[in-house]
Amino acid sequence: MGKFGSHVSAAGGVDKAVERALQVGCDCIQVFTKNNNRWAAKPLTEEAVAAWRAAWDASGLSAPIAHASYLINLAAPDSELFAKSVDALVVEMERANRLGLEGLVVHPGAFTKSDEATGLARVVDGVTETLGRVESGTCRLLLENTAGQGTCLGHTVEQLAAIWDGVDRPDRLGICLDTCHAHAAGYAVHAESGLNELRTRIRDRFPADAVRAVHLNDSKKPLGSRVDRHEHIGGGEIGREGFRHLLADPLFRDVPGYLETEKGDDPESGEPWDVINLRTLRELAPK
């Protein structure tokens, strides 16, 4: 894995994320293209797109992706929320294509009052409708694995595969693998044996190039806890050796990795946490 980056704030304009990424030493970045806690999206103007492209072209960065709003729930049994979620995802994919992003990460959603099978079918319908309404562009829709809290879907390889297999345009899909989520869901990625098992399952169920992005997060909570709590690299249950094995694994070796760890500065050194975590990743990566 030769490219390391982080989720970077786009406050003040998405182009501002580029300079923030460069300041902490990113090779690649993930952003929100809109306020992730609101349904409404401020229009993406031609000026904003031009500012982003100018900043991006001059940056030397690569593999730009976005994360979709956490409000989106494609598994929702409620028809109004489902329709609202699809509409929102369509808007986010269109924005990502206008910016020339390579991927848009989305959580499959939670089935709440229905059941797993019904929820998975709902996600397939939502993804299918979204891709049908958005013209092909630079952006793939990246399904993210989850920790499996509550009724959240996507915490097993089999659930993600069921969604993938149900969509008639898998060429427009990808997988974003979150290390914290995998560990919390019960995949022992901190150990070589667990990592080997996860790799085998993924390779058995998906095309060779399905994994397009990795969220590099340690886990505050133990293996199989089904609780999503990110920790700084090496400071959690996966640990430094776990990340050393993970970064050397052939499944992830050529896939860009993005931090989603806590922002701010380390109280001891005063350094930004992104700088520290990126340095740790580069120390642990195979030379």
N, C-alpha and C positions, 0 to 999 in steps of 0.2 A: 504494500500500500504506500504509494509514493506521494499522494496528495492529502494534506491534512488542512482542515479549515474549521469553521464554526458557524453557528447561527448568529447573524450579525443584525443589529438594529437598523431599521430603515427609517427611523424617525427623521422628519424634515425632508423626506424625499428618498426614493429607493436608491438614487445615485449616491447618497451619503453613506450607504452601507459599504461601498467600495473602499473609501478612504479608511473607514473604521476597520475593515478587514485587513488592509495593508498595515495599519498601525500595530496590530497584534501578531502579524506574521502569518496570515492565512495563505494557503495555496488555492483554496476553493471556498465558496460561501453558500450558505442557505439564508434566505430572507423570508419575511412576510411581505407580500405585495400590497396588502391592505391591513387595516386593523383586525387582528385575529379574534377579538372579542365582540365584534359587531357584525351583523348580517350585511348592512349597507356597505358599499364600497365607493369611496370617492373616485370619480372618473380618472382614468389614467390618461393624462393629456399627451399630446404630441411632444410638448416641451419636456415633460417628465421622461418620456421614452428616449428622446434625443439626449437628455442629460445623462441618463443611465448608460446608453450605448457609448457616449463619448468617454465617460469615466471608466467603463468596462474595457473598452478597446485600448486605453492607455495603461491599464493596470498590470497586465501580465498574469492575472488570475484566470482560473479555468473552472469548468464543471459547476456552473451556477444553477442552483435549484431553489425552489420555494416550498414552504410548508403551508398547507391549506388551513383554514380556520378550524379551531377546535369545536365550534358550534355545529359543524356539519355532521349529520348522522344518517348515513345511507342505509342503515339497518332498521331505522325507526318504523314501527308498525303504524304510527299515526300518519295518515296520508298527507296532512298539511305540512308536518315537519319533514317528511320525506321529499315532497315537492320543493319545499324551501331549500333543503340541503342540495338537491340536484341543481337547482337554479344557481345557488351560490358556488357550487363546484364548477359549473359551466363558466361563470364569470372569472373565477380564479384561473382556469386553464387558458381562457382567452387572454388574460393579462400576462400569464407566463409566456405564451407564444409571442405576444407583442414585444416582450423584453428579450426574447431569444433564449429563454431558460431551457435547461435540458430535462428538468423533471419537476413535478408537483407532488409532494408527499401528502398522503391522506390516510387517516385512520379509518378502517372499515366501518366502525360504528358499533352501537350497542342495541341488542334486540329488545331490551327492557321487558315488556309484558308479553312478548310472543315466545319463540323458542329458537334454538340454534339454527335448525334447518330453514325455518321461515326467514330468519334474519339474514342468513347467507344468500338466500334467493333474492331477498330485497336488495342486498348490496350488488348482486349481479345485475339486477334491473337498473339500479342507479348508475352504475359504471357504464353499462351499455347505452343508456339514454344520454349520459354526459358525452361519451365519445361520438355518439351520433349527431349531437348538436354542435360539436366543436370541430372545425376543420383540422386536418392533420397539420402539424407544425413542428417546431423544434422540441416541444415538450411531451414527455411521456407521463402518464399517471402512475405514480409509485405507491403501491400498497405497502403500508408499514405494519410490521408485526407489533403486537401489543403485549402488555403484561398480563392481560386477562382479568383486570379488575371488574367485579360485578358481572354484567352480561356483555362486556366488550368482546367483540369478535376479532379474529386475527392473531390469537395467541399461540396457535399451533400451525405448523407447516401445512397440515391437511386442510385447515380452514382457508388459508391463503390460496392453496391449490384449487379448492372448490370454487372460489371466486374467479381465479385465473381461467380455469377450464370452462366456466360458464359464459365468459365474455367472447364475443365473436371477433374481436380485434385485439388479440393478445400482443400483436406487434406494436401496439401503442401503450403497453403496460410495462411495468418493471416492479422490482421489489426494493424497498428500503429496509434494511435489517438494523434494528436497534439492539445494541448489546445488552443494555440494562433490561429492556423488555424481555429479551430472550431468556436471560438468567432468571428473572422474576417469574417467568412463565414455566420454568422447570427445565430449561436446557442448560446443562452444566458447562457453559462456555469458558469457565475459569479453568477447566481441566482439559487436557488433550483428548481424552476419551469422549467427553461430552461435546467438544468441538467437532470431533470426527463424526459423531452421530448426527449432529445438526447438518454438517456439510453433506453427508450421505443422503439424508432425507430431502434436502433442497435439490440436490442433483438428480435424485430419483423422480421428483415431481415437477421440475421446472426446466426450461431451456438453459443452456450453458451460460448465457449472458443475462439471465433474469435479474440478478442482484446488481443494481445500478448505483446504489448509495448505501453507506453504512453510517448510522448514528453512533458515535463513539462516546458512550457514557458508562461509568462504573455504576454499581448498584448499592444503595444504602441498605436495602432489604435483602434477606437471605434467599437462597435458591428455592424456587417454587412458591414464594410468598404471595404471588399474584398482586404485588403492590409496586406501583411505578414511582420510584424515588431515585432521581439521578444523583450520582456522587462524582467528585473529581477523579480523574484517571489515577488509578493505583490506590485510592483512599477508601475503596469499598470492598464488597464481597468478591468481585472479580479479581481485583488486585493487580499488581505490576506484572507478575509472571503470567497471569491469565491474559493480559493484553499483549505480552510478548509473543505468546503462542498464537493469539488471534491475528495479530498483524503479520505474522509469517505464514498464515494459512493460505493455501492456493485459491480458496474460494473468494477471498477478500483482497488478495495481493495487489490487483490492479484496479480496485474500486475506490473512488474518493471517499474520505471519511470526514464527518462533520461533528464537532462537539455540540452538545446541548446541555452543558453543565452550567452551574451557577455563575453569574457575572459578578462584577465587582473586583475588589483587590484583596489579595492575601493580607490579613492583618499583621503578619510577622514580617514579610519581605516588602510589602507595599506594591508588589508587582500585580498586574492584572491576571486574574485566574486563567483567561484564555491563553496568555503568554506562557504561563506555567504548564498548563495542560498540553499545549502544542509541543512545548519542549520535551515533556515527558514522553509523548507519543513518538517523537523523532528519536529519542534515546532508546526506546524499546523496539522500534522498527528494525527489521533486518537490514544490514548494510550491503 
